[in-house]
Amino acid sequence: MSEKQLSKQTVSVQMPAELVEAMDRYGEAIERPRSWVMREAVSAYLAREDEKNRATRRALADIDAGRVVGHDAVRQWAASLDSDTPLPLPVPRA
């Protein structure tokens, strides 16, 4: 392991007591300490936010390139979903 992978920092944060209690209950249920639960929660949050950011950037690039589905096409498709013959998923214009 590199030196950076081994280094750790202690941080403090104020949280609502109910959240801390929920973390403790969860940690007890899976036999892990609060610090482990917090690290996992922050890691999962950052990974999810990173993916949302990447998805947003991909979507904006699609818009800039004109790869979009018109509002009317989406409305017609959505309205057809409850029918006996739903329309196929609209395809973006290129």
Contact map, one row per residue, 1 for C-alpha under 8 A:
1110110000000000000000000000000000000000000000000000000000000000000000000000000000000000000000
1111110000000000000000000000000000000000000000000000000000000000000000000000000000000000000000
1111111000000000000000000000000000000000000000000000000000000000000000000000000000000000000000
0111111000000000000000000000000000000000000000000000000000000000000000000000000000000000000000
1111111000000000000000000000000000000000000000000000000000000000000000000000000000000000000000
1111111100000000000000000000000000000000000000000000000000000000000000000000000000000000000000
0011111110000000000000000000000000000000000000000000000000000000000000000000000000000000000000
0000011111000000000000000000000000000000000000000000000000000000000000000000000000000000000000
0000001111100000000000000000000000000000000000000000000000000000000000000000000000000000000000
0000000111110000000000000000000000000000000000000000000000000000000000000000000000000000000000
0000000011111000000000000000000000000000000000000000000000000000000000000000000000000000000000
0000000001111100000000000000000000000000000000000000000000000000000000000000000000000000000000
0000000000111110000000000000000000000000000000000000000000000000000000000000000000000000000000
0000000000011111000000000000000000000000000000000000000000000000000000000000000000000000000000
0000000000001111101100000000000000000000000000000000000000000000000000000000000000000000000000
0000000000000111111100000000000000000000000000000000000000000000000000000000000000000000000000
0000000000000011111110000000000000000000000000000000000000000000000000000000000000000000000000
0000000000000001111111000000000000000000000000000000000000000000000000000000000000000000000000
0000000000000011111111100000000000000000000000000000000000000000000000000000000000000000000000
0000000000000011111111110000000000000000000000000000000000000000000000000000000000000000000000
0000000000000000111111111000000000000000000000000000000000000000000000000000000000000000000000
0000000000000000011111111100000000000000000000000000000000000000000000000000000000000000000000
0000000000000000001111111110000001001100000000000000000000000000000000000000000000000000000000
0000000000000000000111111111000011000000000000000000000000000000000000000000000000000000000000
0000000000000000000011111111100000000000000000000000000000000000000000000000000000000000000000
0000000000000000000001111111110000001000000000000000000000000000000000000000000000000000000000
0000000000000000000000111111111111011000000000000000000000000000000000000000000000000000000000
0000000000000000000000011111111110000000000000000000000000000000000000000000000000000000000000
0000000000000000000000001111111100000000000000000000000000000000000000000000000000000000000000
0000000000000000000000000111111100000000000000000000000000000000000000000000000000000000000000
0000000000000000000000000011111110000000000000000000000000000000000000000000000000000000000000
0000000000000000000000000011111111011000000000000000000000000000000000000000000000000000000000
0000000000000000000000010011001111111000000000000000000000000000000000000000000000000000000000
0000000000000000000000110010000111111100000000000000000000000000000000000000000000000000000000
0000000000000000000000000000000011111110000000000000000000000000000000000000000000000000000000
0000000000000000000000000010000111111111000000000000000000000000000000000000000000000000000000
0000000000000000000000100110000111111111100000000000000000000000000000000000000000000000000000
0000000000000000000000100000000001111111110000000000000000000000000000000000000000000000000000
0000000000000000000000000000000000111111111000000000000000000000000000000000000000000000000000
0000000000000000000000000000000000011111111100000000000000000000000000000000000000000000000000
0000000000000000000000000000000000001111111110000000000000000000000000000000000000000000000000
0000000000000000000000000000000000000111111111000000000000000000000000000000000000000000000000
0000000000000000000000000000000000000011111111100000000000000000000000000000000000000000000000
0000000000000000000000000000000000000001111111110000000000000000000000000000000000000000000000
0000000000000000000000000000000000000000111111111000000000000000000000000000000000000000000000
0000000000000000000000000000000000000000011111111100000000000000000000000000000000000000000000
0000000000000000000000000000000000000000001111111110000000000000000000000000000000000000000000
0000000000000000000000000000000000000000000111111111000000000000000000000000000000000000000000
0000000000000000000000000000000000000000000011111111100000000000000000000000000000000000000000
0000000000000000000000000000000000000000000001111111110000000000000000000000000000000000000000
0000000000000000000000000000000000000000000000111111111000000000000000000000000000000000000000
0000000000000000000000000000000000000000000000011111111100000000000000000000000000000000000000
0000000000000000000000000000000000000000000000001111111110000000000000000000000000000000000000
0000000000000000000000000000000000000000000000000111111111000000000000000000000000000000000000
0000000000000000000000000000000000000000000000000011111111100000000000000000000000000000000000
0000000000000000000000000000000000000000000000000001111111110000000000000000000000000000000000
0000000000000000000000000000000000000000000000000000111111111000000000000000000000000000000000
0000000000000000000000000000000000000000000000000000011111111100000000000000000000000000000000
0000000000000000000000000000000000000000000000000000001111111110000000000000000000000000000000
0000000000000000000000000000000000000000000000000000000111111111000000000000000000000000000000
0000000000000000000000000000000000000000000000000000000011111111100000000000000000000000000000
0000000000000000000000000000000000000000000000000000000001111111111100000000000000000000000000
0000000000000000000000000000000000000000000000000000000000111111111100000000000000000000000000
0000000000000000000000000000000000000000000000000000000000011111111000000000000000000000000000
0000000000000000000000000000000000000000000000000000000000001111111000000000000000000000000001
0000000000000000000000000000000000000000000000000000000000000111111100000000000000000000000011
0000000000000000000000000000000000000000000000000000000000000111111110000000000000000000000111
0000000000000000000000000000000000000000000000000000000000000110011111000000000000000000000111
0000000000000000000000000000000000000000000000000000000000000000001111101100000000000000011110
0000000000000000000000000000000000000000000000000000000000000000000111111100000000000000000100
0000000000000000000000000000000000000000000000000000000000000000000011111110000000000000000000
0000000000000000000000000000000000000000000000000000000000000000000001111111000000000000000000
0000000000000000000000000000000000000000000000000000000000000000000011111111100000000000010000
0000000000000000000000000000000000000000000000000000000000000000000011111111110000000000010000
0000000000000000000000000000000000000000000000000000000000000000000000111111111000000000000000
0000000000000000000000000000000000000000000000000000000000000000000000011111111100000010000000
0000000000000000000000000000000000000000000000000000000000000000000000001111111110000111110000
0000000000000000000000000000000000000000000000000000000000000000000000000111111110000000000000
0000000000000000000000000000000000000000000000000000000000000000000000000011111111100000000000
0000000000000000000000000000000000000000000000000000000000000000000000000001111111101110000000
0000000000000000000000000000000000000000000000000000000000000000000000000000111111101110000000
0000000000000000000000000000000000000000000000000000000000000000000000000000001111110100000000
0000000000000000000000000000000000000000000000000000000000000000000000000000001111111100000000
0000000000000000000000000000000000000000000000000000000000000000000000000000000001111100000000
0000000000000000000000000000000000000000000000000000000000000000000000000000000110111110000000
0000000000000000000000000000000000000000000000000000000000000000000000000000100111111111000000
0000000000000000000000000000000000000000000000000000000000000000000000000001100110001111100000
0000000000000000000000000000000000000000000000000000000000000000000000000000100000000111110000
0000000000000000000000000000000000000000000000000000000000000000000000000000100000000011111000
0000000000000000000000000000000000000000000000000000000000000000000010001100100000000001111100
0000000000000000000000000000000000000000000000000000000000000000000010000000000000000000111110
0000000000000000000000000000000000000000000000000000000000000000001111000000000000000000011111
0000000000000000000000000000000000000000000000000000000000000000011110000000000000000000001111
0000000000000000000000000000000000000000000000000000000000000000111100000000000000000000000111
